Amino acid sequence: MRLILGLAIYRLLLPLLFMAAFPGWLVKMLRRGGFGTRLGERAARYSVALENEPRSAVHLHAVSVGEAMLALKLIREWRSTEPHRRFVLATGTATGHAVATAAKVPGLRVTYAPLDFPGMVRRYLKHFEPAQIILVEGEAWPNLLLACRRRKIPVSLVNARFSPRSAARYLRFAAWIRPVFGMLDALAIQDPEDAAIWQQLGVPAAKIHATGSLKIDPSSGQPPTRRPEFQAIIDALTGLGNARPVILAASTHPGEEPWIATAIRNAVPDALALIVPRHAERRDQVKADLERNGFEVVFRSACDAGQEGHGPSARDSVTTLTPTACLVIDTTGELRDWTAHADVVIIGKSFLATGGQNPCEAILAGKPVIFGPHMENFEPLATRLLTENAAFTAHDQASLSAAILRALDPAESNPATTRATALLLRHHGATRRIVELLGGT
C-alpha cells in the first residue's frame, strides 16, 4: 500500500521537478557538448534500428563521469573472462557519455539512461530488452525498478555506500524508501558496516554482499602509466633536464584552480602547476581565472607531442616557458596517466566545494596525496588515510603550501605512499567479486 501511495506522489511531483531542472540541464548540455550525441535517447527515442541493437545485453547505468569510469572498469573485468558478452552503458550526462564513447570498448553500446517517466522507461526496456540492469553507485529510480520487476529483469546496485549524512537522511524517510530498495535483486556494498543500514532501508540480508570498493580496488584496470608525449610537454615547459617539481591539481572545480595554483607558487615558486579541471569544457573560464591571478596558461590541446615525426615537436608548440606558466589539461580521459608524471597530487573539490574526488589513481601511481577538509564522497577511505598518516591534509592556502613542502620531502612522502598503497590493497579483488556476484564467470 505504501509503495502505491509513494509512487503516486512521486509521479505527481516528477514532472514539476523536471520542469524546474530543465533550464539548468539545457545549459549544462550546451557547455558540455551534449547536443549532437543522440540526446533524444534521454527520452527513449532511438535512431538505431532494432536489428542493430545489442538485445539481451547486460546494462550498466552510470549517472556521471566517475560512475561511467567505474562501469568501464567493471565491463573490462567481465570481458576478460567472457569476451563475447554484450554490454550497454547508459549514462546520465554528456561528459559521462563522452568518456564512455572515447573508451572504445569492443562491442559496447553507449546510450543515455532514460528519464524516469513510465512511458520512457517502457520504451527503453522494449527497445533493448536487457538481460539485467546494474546501477553503479546510482539512484534507484522507482519507475525503472517497478517496470523491471514486472518484466522479471534483475536489477542490482553495486559499489553502494553511505556517508554519515546520507545515511541519516535516508533513514529519516525509511518507511517510504523501503518498498523501492526492496525491489533490488542484489546489493554490493563497499563496507560490511553498512549492511545494517541497508536492512533498515528494506534490502533483505540475503541480498546484501560486502565486496569491497570497485572504486578503490587496485587489482583491475590499467595503472597510471607515464607517456612519452606527456613528458615531452612537461620538458618543454620546465626546460629539458630541469629538476622543477610537477604539482598536479586533480579534478578541480570552479574557483579552485587559481586558489590551488597560488598555494603551489607560494610553496615552490618554480614548480610547474599542472591543472586538470573536472570538466574540460570549463577551459576558457579556468584560463581567465588563472590569468587574473597572474599566471600564464598553456592548454594541453595546444601542445603537439610530435609523435612519429608528424608535425612540430612539443617544444616547438609550447612557447611559454616562464615560471608562472600553468599547464591546463583541457582534454578528456587523460588524468590517470598525467598523475604518473606528477611529484605531488592535490585532490580537487575538497577545498572550496564538498564531496572530494578520487585519490586512488594517485595512490596507485605511488604519489603523495594532499586533500582538503571535504572528502565526503570518499569516506571512510579519506579518514583512514589521515588516521594512518598515509596522506596530507590542508584547510587553507597557507596550510596547503606547507603540505606541499612536506609532500615533496621523501622522508615524509615515501612512508605515506607506502601506507596508502597498503590501504588500497584491503579492497583487492573487489571488481572480480562484483562480477561473480552478477553472474560473470
Beta strands, then each sheet from edge to edge (+ up, - down):
strand 1: 58-62
strand 2: 87-91
strand 3: 108-112
strand 4: 132-136
strand 5: 155-160
strand 6: 186-189
strand 7: 208-210
strand 8: 246-252
strand 9: 272-277
strand 10: 296-299
strand 11: 325-328
strand 12: 344-347
strand 13: 369-371
strand 14: 392-393
sheet 1: 3+ 2+ 1+ 4+ 5+ 6+ 7+
sheet 2: 10+ 11+ 9+ 8+ 12+ 13+ 14+
end
